Amino acid sequence: MNLVDMKMEELEQGLLMQPWAWLPLAENSLLVKAYITKQGYALLVSDLQQVWHEQVDASVVSQRAKELNKRLTAPPAAFLCHLDDLLRPLLKDTACPGKATFSCDRVDEAMILRVQSELSGLPFYWNFHCILANPSLVSQHLIRPLMGMSLALQCQGRELATLLRMKDLEIQDYQESGAVLSRDRLKTEPFEENSFLEQFMVELAPPLSCLELMFLLPKPGPLHLLLLAYREDDACGVSDDGNGWNGIEGWPQPPEGSRICMWQSPDKRSK
């Protein structure tokens, strides 16, 4: 592996360790993650519809800096350091406000993220030229972390539900032993997991379609059955006879007679 490949691999690995952050723009907000070193940078941008990517080394930075900032003369490391200073307040969620203006343009399948600020008292301009990220990159940085987090939250939820049921049994034992609550405002109702899941569905479903919710839950369980029977026509297409349900391996079949939330292609929905 030559030196250039090693630098590119370092950028790839560094980007993988960075969190996503919201970048507010006048047009709309974007999800962004970036990793910048003295040797180059790697950047991912998403509008939750598509994901764009750029990864360049110091030689590309030097050439682009000359084209965009003819009055500024500095080594590539200085420009990269300045870009890092501009992005860090946004991506690291620090209290220090950003000192740059961001905007974006979309050309065909590409995205240009424009940055404007000052460097040494002179205007500084930078354009990130991002192309559509390949599926492997999207999976590595977006899908797999989301699925992993979803699974972790499911495990945590099951453990909490078990703990609540044990607490209810403990309280019941106290009551049967003659214990009386000294303050009525501390009284709680026994935990009902199904009712809790139904309420959770009602609160969570509006911003997401049923299909999106189901794919955020990697393991079949009670919530999948609730999603299958959910009656939110605005959230996704609904089939009364279930013809739209083709079944997904490993997921439970919907209850007989229920209205099934199904996915329809955009062409089918528009008819």
Buried (B, 14 or more C-beta within 10 A) or exposed (E): EEEEEEBBEBBBEBBBEBEBBEBEBEEEEBBBBBBBBBBBBBBBBBBEEEBBBBBBBBEBBBEBBEEBBEEBEBEBBBBBBBBBBBBBBBBEEEEEEBEBEBEBEEEEEEBBBBBEBEBEEEEBBBBBBBEBBEEEBBEBBBEEBEBEEBEEEBEEBEEEBEEBBEEBEEBEEEEEEEEEEEEEEEEEEEBEBEEEBBEEBEEEBEEBBBBBBBBBBBEBBEBBBBBBBBEBEEBBBBEEEBEBBEEEEEBEEBEEEBBBBBBBEEEEEEE
